Amino acid sequence: MIRFPSPPRRRRPREARASGDGRRGLRLRLDTPLDDTLTALRAVGSHLAAVTGETGTVLGFVTMEDVLTELVGPTPAAA
């Protein structure tokens, strides 16, 4: 009996999988202390979080760089 190899599985591009996988990003309230923000970002392994108001609407975003700059001050730019 002749066996033919099965065709390779086609994978969607990484961007399509990342945007459509149903995960929600990290959301932090506006009144979250800075050290708790850093802890939350590290816990989920993210560098970006949405900042929400009292009603849950997104007011903006905070990055890991924003948090570290507030804690230790500005860092020299990479050359």
C-alpha positions in Angstrom: 0.0 0.0 0.0 1.3 3.5 -0.9 1.0 6.1 1.8 1.1 9.7 0.8 2.2 12.2 3.4 -0.5 14.4 4.8 -0.3 18.1 3.8 1.3 20.4 6.4 -1.1 22.3 8.6 -1.4 25.9 7.6 -1.1 28.3 10.5 -2.6 31.7 10.6 -0.2 34.6 10.9 0.9 35.5 14.4 -0.9 38.8 14.3 -4.3 37.1 13.6 -3.8 34.6 16.4 -2.8 37.3 18.9 -5.6 39.7 18.2 -8.4 37.1 17.9 -7.5 34.8 20.8 -10.1 36.3 23.1 -7.7 37.4 25.9 -8.4 40.6 27.7 -5.6 43.0 28.5 -4.7 44.2 31.9 -7.0 46.9 33.3 -6.0 49.0 36.3 -8.1 51.6 38.1 -6.9 55.2 38.0 -6.3 55.2 41.8 -4.1 52.1 41.8 -0.9 52.8 43.7 2.3 52.8 41.7 3.9 49.8 43.4 0.7 47.8 42.9 0.7 48.8 39.2 4.3 47.5 38.8 3.4 44.2 40.6 0.3 43.7 38.4 2.3 44.3 35.2 5.0 41.9 36.3 2.5 39.3 37.4 0.9 39.0 33.9 4.1 39.6 32.0 2.9 42.6 30.2 4.4 46.1 29.5 1.0 47.7 28.9 -2.2 48.2 30.9 -5.4 50.1 30.3 -6.2 52.7 32.9 -9.9 52.8 33.7 -12.1 55.3 35.6 -14.8 54.7 38.2 -17.3 53.6 35.6 -14.9 51.2 33.8 -14.3 53.4 30.8 -10.7 53.4 29.5 -9.1 56.7 30.2 -5.7 55.9 28.8 -2.8 53.5 29.0 0.2 53.1 31.2 3.5 51.3 30.2 6.1 49.6 32.3 8.5 52.4 31.2 6.1 55.0 32.7 6.0 53.2 36.0 9.8 52.8 36.2 10.4 56.4 35.2 8.2 57.5 38.1 10.0 55.2 40.5 13.6 55.8 39.6 13.6 58.8 37.4 14.5 59.2 33.8 17.0 56.8 32.3 19.7 57.8 29.8 18.7 57.2 26.2 20.3 54.3 24.4 22.8 55.4 21.8 
